[in-house]
Amino acid sequence: MTAGAEMPAPPARPTVRVGAPTERRNPLSVDLDLMSTRDVLTVINDADRRVPAAVAAVLDEIATTVDLAVEALRGGHRVHYFGAGTSGRLGVIDAAELAPTFNSPRHWFCAHLAGGPDAMWRAVEDAEDDDRGGAVEAASCVRAGDLVVGLAASGRTPYVLGALAAAGAIDASTVLLCANPEAEAARSVDVFIGVDTGPEVVTGSTRMKAGTAQKLVLNTFSTAVMVRLGRVYSNLMIDMVATNAKLRGRMISILVEATGCSEEISRRALTEADGDLKTALVSLVSGAEIDAARAALARSADQVRGALALLAS
């Protein structure tokens, strides 16, 4: 380039105007920047109250997704979350919390985030526009029989849709969770969960109501899956991993609550069971010896209700 010549202009970056409800202006917050702090908080809180009702309206779709996940996991397959930005981060959080809470195998739930692990801590905005990247990642790890849940507030994120398309092509079940009941992609997945959270208090800021809705749906979904797979007895966490003093104390509390036995008896049973909460629980509820309780669990695929039924018969 000769001296004094102008530098060429950088190539124009693609622009998309999204028409999803999450991008519309909320008439209740148009004067947000003129309000007192207390009034700003009131507007946000009032808007957040809409979210549980919006989630309640899609419980049938969530139930279908739970059944698909249970079928997949019982068949030796996996559940995958694909998302970008806030949606993807919520998927990572949900998947990460299942192993310590329910002692689920870590390969059961796999979270995939546009932009990779670094995107958990900083925005990698262009990554969500990479539909090919989503498709390539899905093709590399999703197998027939798996369940793939796409997380996209607007319902149109290219990375997510690319992953869902690739997953569907290899006979995996596909679900799209979004905050746009009008999403065109609804027609291309097996289950569509469109939570109608409406316009955000801050226009387009889907970390707010849309993110809250996704957090609620993911909590509801994954918890119900664990319940259906027998990792809860009554409403107690019986597959938890006791990795600290608080959780070790919780194991004793669970045994006391579930069996009505004293703390001393519960501690003794847990010690005799080598710290295995399920074995101690089955032994105390059934009155069977520890070895018999352990054998009954082995014969019933580690299911407490099934082990108790075996011992009762």
The 8 nearest C-alpha neighbors of each residue, nearest first, counted from 0:
[[1, 4, 2, 3, 6, 5, 7, 8],
 [2, 0, 4, 3, 5, 6, 7, 8],
 [3, 1, 4, 0, 5, 6, 7, 8],
 [2, 4, 1, 5, 0, 6, 7, 8],
 [5, 3, 2, 1, 6, 0, 7, 8],
 [4, 6, 7, 3, 8, 0, 2, 1],
 [5, 7, 8, 4, 0, 9, 3, 1],
 [8, 6, 5, 9, 10, 4, 0, 11],
 [7, 9, 6, 10, 11, 5, 12, 4],
 [10, 8, 11, 7, 12, 6, 5, 13],
 [11, 9, 12, 8, 7, 13, 6, 14],
 [10, 12, 9, 13, 8, 14, 7, 15],
 [11, 13, 10, 14, 9, 125, 15, 128],
 [14, 12, 11, 15, 10, 128, 125, 16],
 [15, 13, 12, 16, 11, 17, 128, 125],
 [14, 16, 17, 13, 18, 12, 128, 155],
 [17, 15, 18, 14, 22, 19, 13, 23],
 [16, 18, 19, 15, 22, 153, 155, 21],
 [17, 19, 22, 16, 20, 23, 21, 153],
 [18, 20, 21, 22, 17, 153, 179, 23],
 [21, 19, 22, 23, 197, 198, 179, 18],
 [20, 22, 198, 19, 203, 23, 197, 199],
 [23, 21, 203, 20, 19, 202, 198, 18],
 [24, 22, 198, 20, 21, 202, 25, 203],
 [25, 23, 202, 198, 26, 22, 199, 29],
 [24, 26, 198, 27, 28, 200, 199, 23],
 [27, 25, 28, 29, 24, 200, 198, 30],
 [28, 26, 25, 29, 42, 200, 30, 31],
 [27, 29, 31, 30, 26, 25, 200, 42],
 [28, 30, 31, 26, 27, 25, 24, 32],
 [31, 29, 33, 28, 32, 34, 27, 26],
 [32, 30, 28, 34, 33, 29, 39, 200],
 [31, 33, 30, 34, 29, 39, 35, 28],
 [34, 32, 30, 31, 35, 39, 29, 36],
 [35, 33, 31, 32, 38, 39, 36, 30],
 [34, 36, 38, 37, 39, 33, 32, 31],
 [35, 37, 39, 38, 40, 34, 41, 33],
 [36, 38, 40, 35, 39, 41, 34, 42],
 [37, 39, 41, 35, 40, 36, 34, 42],
 [40, 38, 36, 42, 41, 37, 34, 35],
 [39, 41, 43, 37, 38, 42, 44, 36],
 [40, 42, 38, 44, 39, 43, 45, 37],
 [41, 43, 45, 39, 40, 44, 38, 46],
 [44, 42, 40, 46, 41, 45, 47, 39],
 [45, 43, 47, 41, 46, 42, 40, 48],
 [44, 46, 42, 48, 47, 43, 41, 49],
 [45, 47, 43, 44, 48, 49, 42, 200],
 [46, 48, 44, 49, 45, 50, 208, 43],
 [49, 47, 45, 46, 50, 44, 51, 52],
 [50, 48, 47, 46, 52, 51, 53, 196],
 [49, 51, 53, 52, 48, 47, 212, 196],
 [52, 50, 54, 53, 49, 55, 48, 212],
 [51, 53, 55, 54, 50, 49, 56, 48],
 [54, 52, 50, 56, 51, 55, 195, 194],
 [53, 55, 51, 56, 52, 57, 194, 50],
 [56, 54, 52, 58, 53, 57, 51, 50],
 [55, 57, 53, 54, 58, 52, 194, 59],
 [58, 56, 60, 59, 55, 54, 61, 192],
 [57, 59, 61, 55, 60, 56, 62, 54],
 [60, 58, 62, 61, 57, 63, 56, 55],
 [61, 59, 63, 62, 58, 57, 192, 64],
 [60, 62, 58, 64, 63, 59, 65, 57],
 [63, 61, 65, 59, 64, 60, 58, 66],
 [62, 64, 60, 66, 61, 65, 67, 59],
 [63, 65, 61, 67, 62, 66, 68, 60],
 [66, 64, 62, 68, 67, 63, 224, 220],
 [65, 67, 69, 63, 68, 64, 70, 62],
 [68, 66, 64, 70, 65, 69, 71, 63],
 [69, 67, 71, 65, 70, 66, 72, 146],
 [68, 70, 66, 72, 71, 67, 73, 224],
 [71, 69, 67, 73, 68, 72, 74, 66],
 [70, 72, 76, 68, 74, 69, 73, 145],
 [73, 71, 76, 75, 74, 69, 70, 77],
 [74, 72, 70, 75, 71, 69, 76, 228],
 [73, 75, 71, 72, 76, 70, 144, 69],
 [74, 76, 72, 73, 71, 77, 144, 107],
 [75, 77, 72, 71, 145, 74, 144, 78],
 [78, 76, 107, 145, 72, 108, 71, 146],
 [77, 79, 146, 108, 147, 145, 107, 109],
 [78, 80, 147, 109, 110, 108, 148, 146],
 [79, 81, 110, 148, 90, 111, 149, 147],
 [82, 80, 111, 149, 159, 150, 112, 110],
 [87, 83, 81, 150, 112, 86, 159, 149],
 [82, 84, 87, 113, 112, 127, 86, 85],
 [83, 85, 87, 86, 88, 122, 82, 118],
 [84, 86, 88, 87, 206, 89, 83, 210],
 [87, 85, 89, 84, 82, 150, 88, 83],
 [82, 86, 88, 83, 90, 112, 84, 89],
 [87, 89, 91, 85, 90, 86, 119, 84],
 [90, 88, 92, 86, 87, 91, 93, 85],
 [89, 91, 87, 93, 88, 92, 80, 110],
 [90, 92, 88, 110, 94, 89, 93, 95],
 [93, 91, 89, 95, 90, 94, 96, 88],
 [92, 94, 90, 96, 95, 91, 89, 97],
 [93, 95, 91, 108, 92, 96, 97, 90],
 [96, 94, 92, 93, 97, 91, 98, 99],
 [95, 97, 93, 94, 98, 99, 100, 92],
 [98, 96, 100, 101, 94, 95, 99, 103],
 [97, 99, 102, 103, 101, 100, 96, 105],
 [100, 98, 240, 102, 97, 101, 239, 96],
 [101, 99, 239, 97, 98, 102, 96, 240],
 [100, 102, 238, 239, 103, 98, 97, 99],
 [103, 101, 98, 238, 239, 99, 240, 100],
 [102, 104, 98, 101, 105, 97, 107, 99],
 [105, 103, 106, 107, 98, 102, 108, 97],
 [106, 104, 107, 98, 103, 108, 109, 97],
 [105, 107, 104, 108, 109, 77, 103, 78],
 [106, 108, 77, 105, 104, 78, 109, 72],
 [107, 109, 78, 94, 106, 79, 77, 105],
 [110, 108, 79, 80, 78, 106, 94, 107],
 [109, 111, 80, 91, 79, 90, 81, 94],
 [112, 110, 81, 80, 82, 109, 113, 87],
 [111, 113, 87, 82, 115, 83, 114, 81],
 [114, 112, 83, 126, 115, 127, 82, 111],
 [113, 115, 126, 118, 123, 112, 117, 116],
 [114, 116, 112, 113, 117, 118, 111, 119],
 [117, 115, 118, 119, 114, 112, 120, 113],
 [118, 116, 119, 115, 120, 121, 114, 123],
 [117, 119, 121, 116, 114, 120, 122, 123],
 [120, 118, 117, 116, 88, 121, 122, 115],
 [121, 119, 118, 117, 122, 116, 88, 123],
 [122, 120, 118, 119, 123, 117, 84, 124],
 [121, 123, 124, 118, 84, 120, 119, 117],
 [124, 122, 118, 114, 126, 125, 121, 113],
 [123, 125, 126, 122, 127, 84, 128, 114],
 [126, 124, 127, 128, 123, 129, 114, 113],
 [125, 127, 114, 113, 128, 124, 129, 123],
 [126, 128, 158, 125, 129, 83, 113, 124],
 [129, 127, 157, 126, 125, 158, 130, 156],
 [130, 128, 158, 132, 131, 127, 126, 157],
 [129, 131, 158, 157, 161, 133, 132, 128],
 [130, 132, 134, 133, 129, 135, 161, 158],
 [133, 131, 129, 135, 130, 134, 136, 158],
 [134, 132, 162, 158, 161, 130, 136, 131],
 [133, 135, 162, 161, 131, 165, 137, 132],
 [134, 136, 138, 132, 137, 133, 131, 139],
 [137, 135, 139, 133, 138, 134, 132, 140],
 [138, 136, 134, 162, 141, 139, 135, 140],
 [137, 139, 135, 136, 140, 141, 134, 165],
 [140, 138, 136, 137, 135, 141, 134, 142],
 [139, 141, 137, 138, 142, 136, 135, 79],
 [142, 140, 137, 138, 139, 166, 145, 143],
 [143, 141, 145, 144, 171, 140, 169, 170],
 [142, 144, 171, 170, 169, 145, 141, 166],
 [143, 145, 171, 71, 76, 142, 170, 146],
 [146, 144, 77, 171, 76, 143, 142, 71],
 [145, 147, 78, 172, 171, 173, 68, 79],
 [148, 146, 79, 173, 78, 80, 172, 174],
 [149, 147, 174, 80, 175, 79, 173, 81],
 [148, 150, 175, 81, 159, 80, 176, 174],
 [151, 149, 82, 176, 86, 81, 177, 175],
 [150, 152, 154, 177, 153, 156, 86, 82],
 [153, 151, 177, 178, 154, 209, 205, 86],
 [154, 152, 155, 151, 179, 19, 178, 177],
 [153, 155, 151, 177, 182, 152, 179, 156],
 [154, 156, 153, 157, 151, 160, 182, 184],
 [155, 157, 159, 158, 151, 154, 127, 160],
 [158, 156, 130, 128, 160, 159, 161, 129],
 [159, 157, 130, 133, 129, 127, 161, 160],
 [160, 158, 162, 161, 157, 156, 149, 82],
 [159, 161, 163, 157, 162, 158, 164, 156],
 [160, 162, 130, 134, 133, 164, 158, 159],
 [161, 163, 134, 133, 159, 137, 165, 160],
 [164, 162, 160, 166, 165, 161, 167, 173],
 [165, 163, 167, 161, 166, 162, 160, 168],
 [164, 166, 168, 134, 162, 163, 167, 138],
 [167, 165, 163, 171, 168, 169, 164, 162],
 [166, 168, 170, 164, 171, 169, 165, 163],
 [167, 169, 165, 166, 170, 164, 171, 163],
 [168, 170, 167, 166, 143, 171, 142, 165],
 [171, 169, 143, 167, 168, 172, 144, 166],
 [170, 172, 143, 144, 145, 167, 166, 146],
 [173, 171, 146, 147, 145, 189, 167, 170],
 [172, 174, 147, 189, 188, 146, 148, 163],
 [175, 173, 148, 190, 188, 191, 189, 149],
 [174, 176, 149, 191, 148, 192, 150, 177],
 [177, 175, 192, 150, 149, 193, 191, 151],
 [176, 178, 152, 151, 193, 154, 179, 153],
 [179, 177, 194, 152, 193, 209, 195, 153],
 [178, 180, 181, 193, 182, 177, 153, 154],
 [181, 179, 193, 182, 195, 194, 178, 177],
 [180, 182, 179, 183, 19, 193, 185, 20],
 [183, 181, 154, 184, 179, 180, 185, 155],
 [182, 184, 185, 181, 186, 154, 155, 187],
 [183, 185, 186, 187, 182, 154, 188, 155],
 [186, 184, 183, 191, 187, 182, 188, 175],
 [185, 187, 184, 188, 183, 191, 189, 182],
 [186, 188, 184, 185, 189, 164, 183, 163],
 [189, 187, 173, 190, 174, 186, 185, 191],
 [188, 190, 173, 174, 172, 191, 187, 186],
 [191, 189, 174, 188, 173, 192, 175, 60],
 [190, 192, 175, 185, 174, 193, 176, 188],
 [193, 191, 176, 175, 60, 194, 177, 57],
 [192, 194, 180, 177, 178, 179, 176, 191],
 [195, 193, 178, 53, 196, 54, 192, 177],
 [194, 196, 53, 197, 178, 180, 179, 193],
 [195, 197, 194, 50, 178, 53, 209, 208],
 [196, 198, 20, 195, 21, 199, 178, 23],
 [199, 197, 21, 25, 23, 20, 24, 22],
 [198, 200, 202, 201, 21, 25, 203, 204],
 [201, 199, 28, 25, 202, 43, 198, 46],
 [202, 200, 199, 204, 203, 28, 25, 24],
 [201, 203, 199, 24, 204, 22, 200, 23],
 [202, 204, 22, 21, 205, 199, 201, 23],
 [205, 203, 206, 201, 202, 207, 199, 21],
 [206, 204, 207, 209, 203, 210, 208, 152],
 [205, 207, 210, 204, 85, 209, 208, 211],
 [206, 208, 205, 210, 209, 211, 204, 199],
 [209, 207, 211, 210, 47, 212, 196, 199],
 [208, 210, 205, 212, 211, 178, 207, 152],
 [211, 209, 206, 213, 207, 212, 208, 205],
 [210, 212, 208, 214, 209, 213, 207, 215],
 [213, 211, 215, 209, 210, 214, 50, 208],
 [212, 214, 216, 210, 215, 211, 217, 209],
 [213, 215, 211, 217, 212, 216, 218, 210],
 [216, 214, 212, 218, 213, 217, 219, 211],
 [215, 217, 219, 213, 218, 214, 220, 212],
 [216, 218, 220, 214, 219, 215, 221, 213],
 [219, 217, 215, 216, 220, 221, 222, 214],
 [220, 218, 216, 217, 222, 221, 215, 223],
 [219, 221, 217, 223, 218, 222, 216, 65],
 [220, 222, 224, 223, 218, 219, 217, 225],
 [223, 221, 225, 224, 219, 220, 218, 226],
 [222, 224, 226, 220, 225, 221, 219, 227],
 [225, 223, 221, 227, 222, 226, 65, 69],
 [224, 226, 228, 222, 230, 223, 227, 221],
 [227, 225, 223, 231, 229, 228, 224, 230],
 [226, 228, 224, 229, 225, 223, 69, 230],
 [227, 229, 225, 226, 230, 224, 69, 231],
 [230, 228, 226, 231, 227, 302, 225, 232],
 [229, 231, 225, 226, 238, 228, 101, 237],
 [230, 232, 236, 226, 229, 235, 237, 234],
 [233, 231, 235, 234, 237, 230, 236, 229],
 [232, 234, 235, 231, 257, 236, 226, 237],
 [235, 233, 232, 231, 236, 226, 237, 257],
 [234, 236, 232, 231, 233, 237, 253, 257],
 [237, 235, 231, 238, 239, 101, 232, 234],
 [236, 238, 231, 239, 235, 277, 230, 232],
 [239, 237, 101, 102, 230, 236, 240, 231],
 [238, 240, 101, 100, 102, 237, 236, 99],
 [239, 241, 99, 242, 102, 238, 100, 101],
 [242, 240, 246, 247, 243, 239, 250, 244],
 [241, 243, 240, 246, 244, 247, 99, 245],
 [244, 242, 246, 245, 241, 247, 248, 240],
 [245, 243, 247, 246, 248, 242, 241, 249],
 [246, 244, 248, 247, 243, 249, 241, 242],
 [245, 247, 249, 241, 248, 243, 244, 250],
 [248, 246, 241, 244, 250, 249, 245, 243],
 [247, 249, 245, 246, 251, 250, 244, 252],
 [248, 250, 246, 252, 247, 251, 253, 245],
 [251, 249, 253, 247, 248, 252, 246, 254],
 [250, 252, 254, 248, 249, 253, 265, 255],
 [253, 251, 249, 255, 250, 254, 256, 248],
 [254, 252, 250, 256, 251, 255, 257, 249],
 [253, 255, 257, 251, 252, 256, 258, 265],
 [254, 256, 252, 259, 260, 253, 258, 257],
 [257, 255, 253, 254, 259, 258, 252, 260],
 [258, 256, 254, 255, 253, 259, 280, 235],
 [257, 259, 260, 255, 284, 256, 254, 283],
 [260, 258, 255, 256, 257, 261, 254, 284],
 [261, 259, 255, 258, 264, 265, 262, 254],
 [262, 260, 264, 263, 255, 265, 259, 266],
 [261, 263, 265, 264, 266, 255, 260, 251],
 [262, 264, 266, 261, 265, 267, 260, 268],
 [263, 265, 267, 261, 266, 262, 268, 260],
 [266, 264, 262, 268, 267, 263, 254, 261],
 [267, 265, 269, 263, 264, 268, 262, 270],
 [266, 268, 264, 270, 265, 269, 271, 263],
 [267, 269, 271, 265, 279, 270, 266, 272],
 [270, 268, 272, 274, 266, 279, 267, 271],
 [269, 271, 273, 267, 272, 268, 274, 266],
 [272, 270, 268, 273, 269, 267, 289, 274],
 [271, 273, 269, 270, 275, 274, 279, 278],
 [274, 272, 270, 271, 275, 269, 268, 276],
 [275, 273, 269, 272, 270, 276, 271, 279],
 [276, 274, 272, 278, 273, 277, 279, 269],
 [275, 277, 279, 278, 274, 280, 269, 237],
 [278, 276, 280, 279, 275, 281, 237, 303],
 [277, 279, 281, 280, 293, 276, 275, 292],
 [278, 280, 282, 276, 269, 268, 277, 281],
 [281, 279, 277, 283, 282, 278, 276, 284],
 [282, 280, 278, 284, 283, 279, 292, 285],
 [281, 283, 287, 279, 292, 280, 286, 285],
 [282, 284, 286, 280, 281, 285, 279, 258],
 [285, 283, 281, 282, 258, 286, 280, 307],
 [286, 284, 287, 282, 283, 281, 307, 310],
 [285, 287, 283, 282, 284, 288, 281, 292],
 [288, 286, 282, 285, 291, 292, 289, 283],
 [287, 289, 291, 290, 282, 292, 286, 283],
 [288, 290, 292, 291, 282, 293, 272, 287],
 [291, 289, 293, 292, 288, 294, 287, 272],
 [292, 290, 294, 288, 293, 289, 287, 295],
 [291, 293, 289, 295, 282, 290, 294, 281],
 [292, 294, 290, 296, 291, 278, 295, 289],
 [293, 295, 297, 291, 296, 292, 290, 298],
 [296, 294, 306, 298, 292, 297, 293, 291],
 [297, 295, 301, 306, 299, 293, 298, 294],
 [296, 298, 294, 295, 301, 299, 300, 293],
 [297, 299, 295, 296, 300, 294, 301, 306],
 [300, 298, 296, 305, 301, 297, 302, 306],
 [299, 301, 302, 297, 298, 296, 305, 306],
 [302, 300, 296, 299, 297, 303, 298, 306],
 [303, 301, 305, 300, 299, 304, 229, 296],
 [302, 304, 306, 305, 307, 301, 281, 296],
 [305, 303, 307, 306, 302, 308, 232, 229],
 [304, 306, 308, 302, 299, 303, 307, 309],
 [307, 305, 295, 296, 303, 309, 308, 304],
 [306, 308, 310, 304, 309, 305, 311, 303],
 [307, 309, 311, 305, 306, 310, 304, 312],
 [310, 308, 306, 312, 307, 311, 305, 295],
 [309, 311, 307, 312, 308, 306, 285, 295],
 [312, 310, 308, 309, 307, 285, 306, 287],
 [311, 309, 310, 308, 307, 306, 305, 285]]
